[in-house]
């Protein structure tokens, strides 16, 4: 008599990796490269700001400050011209009638 062995159990299920969230590219999830990009950009911003502060404190570039120290600046005066009077009406037309006089509103209406 031949005995059959019971069927083999299926292998245990492997846990699925977590699906990426839609905002991983914004939040800088590990492995997305955003963390490195943020560190690099923060470092470059710090270097630029430190350079600007250094130049401002030491006055290495005096070309800009010399512009403000110039005492021989030219003073410009602007003369306002009065606008010309309106042209007279053409001779073949009578002058326009005066605007109508507005009467006060009727309180009984």
C-alpha positions in Angstrom: 0.0 0.0 0.0 1.3 3.3 -1.0 0.8 6.2 1.3 0.7 9.7 0.0 2.4 12.4 1.9 0.3 15.5 2.7 0.7 18.4 0.3 3.6 20.7 1.1 2.6 24.0 2.8 3.1 27.1 0.7 6.1 29.2 1.6 5.4 32.0 4.1 4.4 35.2 2.5 7.1 37.8 2.2 6.1 41.2 3.5 5.5 43.7 0.8 7.7 46.9 0.8 5.7 49.9 1.7 4.3 51.8 -1.3 5.8 55.2 -1.8 3.7 58.0 -0.5 2.8 60.7 -3.0 4.7 63.4 -1.0 8.0 61.5 -0.6 9.6 63.7 -3.2 8.7 66.7 -1.1 9.4 65.5 2.4 12.8 64.1 1.6 12.2 60.4 2.3 15.4 58.4 2.9 16.9 57.3 -0.3 15.1 59.9 -2.4 18.1 62.2 -2.8 16.2 65.2 -1.4 18.2 65.1 1.8 21.5 65.3 0.0 20.1 68.1 -2.3 19.0 70.1 0.7 22.3 69.7 2.5 24.2 70.8 -0.7 21.9 73.8 -1.2 22.1 74.9 2.4 25.9 74.6 2.3 26.1 76.8 -0.8 23.8 79.3 0.6 25.9 79.5 3.8 29.1 80.0 1.7 27.5 82.8 -0.3 26.1 84.6 2.7 29.4 84.3 4.5 31.1 85.8 1.5 28.7 88.7 1.3 29.2 89.4 5.0 33.0 89.2 4.6 33.0 91.7 1.7 30.7 94.0 3.6 32.8 94.0 6.7 36.2 94.3 5.1 35.3 96.6 2.3 37.4 94.7 -0.2 35.3 96.1 -3.1 35.2 99.8 -2.7 33.9 100.6 -6.1 30.3 100.4 -4.9 31.0 102.5 -1.8 32.8 105.1 -3.8 29.7 105.8 -5.7 27.9 106.9 -2.6 30.9 109.0 -1.3 31.0 111.0 -4.5 30.3 114.7 -3.6 30.4 116.0 -7.2 27.1 114.6 -8.1 25.0 116.5 -10.7 21.8 117.9 -9.4 19.0 117.6 -11.9 16.1 120.1 -11.9 12.9 119.3 -13.6 10.8 122.2 -14.9 7.1 121.4 -15.2 5.5 122.9 -18.2 1.9 123.9 -18.1 -0.3 122.0 -20.5 -1.5 124.0 -23.5 -5.0 125.4 -23.5 -7.6 123.3 -25.3 -8.1 124.2 -29.0 -11.0 126.5 -29.9 -14.0 125.0 -31.5 -14.1 125.0 -35.3 -15.6 128.2 -36.8 -18.3 126.4 -38.7 -19.9 124.9 -35.5 -21.6 126.7 -32.7 -20.1 126.2 -29.2 -21.5 123.2 -27.3 -24.5 123.9 -25.0 -23.9 124.2 -21.3 -24.6 121.1 -19.2 -28.2 120.7 -18.0 -29.0 121.9 -14.5 -29.9 119.0 -12.2 -33.1 119.5 -10.3 -33.3 118.0 -6.8 -35.0 114.6 -6.6 -38.8 114.6 -6.1 -39.5 113.2 -2.6 -43.1 112.3 -3.6 -42.0 110.0 -6.4 
